[in-house]
Amino acid sequence: MSDPGKAGDLLAQIPKGEGKGLPPVHLWNPDFCGDIDMRIARDGTWYYLGTPIGRKPMVRLFSTIIRRDGDDYFLITPVEKVGIKVDDAPFVAVTLQVEGEGEAQVLRFTTNVEDEVVAGLEHPIRVEIDPATLEPSPYILVRRNLEALIHRNVFYQLVELAVEREVDGKPWLGVWSAGQFYPIGPTPV
């Protein structure tokens, strides 16, 4: 499905809400209609037919109907399910607000599509370490099984906030948010 009108067709199928939360994509089970030429790059840029989507409201609207099933990503409406490619994570956490300090600290992230989440039990932070380069890739869960890659500048802010704590008998650097400790890397020796 590489029909240039396909993206517009999807937008027309999104139910008009009252502005109360996200569409219930987890409840919709339409037939799979094939893949469309849409890709979300690692930096959070959305592409359609190889061209960046420059209209932020359109990207925001598409971001409300994305769902991940296994390792695959889809745009879902009540009547259609189409596959898209996601290079890493569908969102990027681009800002961080810090309230309080120590174990009472609260970390509030905003994504490139204007979702706001507070790191905590429902929105944990995790860090993958590349075994070859030892480069960290930090993520925060935004909704269901959709994550945001934490932007490098925001990760540097987390590193500035990091404190040492023992995890499984080993010293780790990590951050507190909403009463939870999130390891972000082993303590340098």
PyMOL commands that set and color helices and strands:
alter all, ss='L'
color gray80, all
select helices_A, chain A and resi 6-13+25-27+56-63+102-104+152-161
alter helices_A, ss='H'
color red, helices_A
select strands_A, chain A and resi 32-40+46-48+51-52+66-69+72-76+81-86+91-99+106-111+116-118+125-129+136-143+146-150+163-167+170-177+180-186
alter strands_A, ss='S'
color yellow, strands_A
deselect
rebuild
show_as cartoon
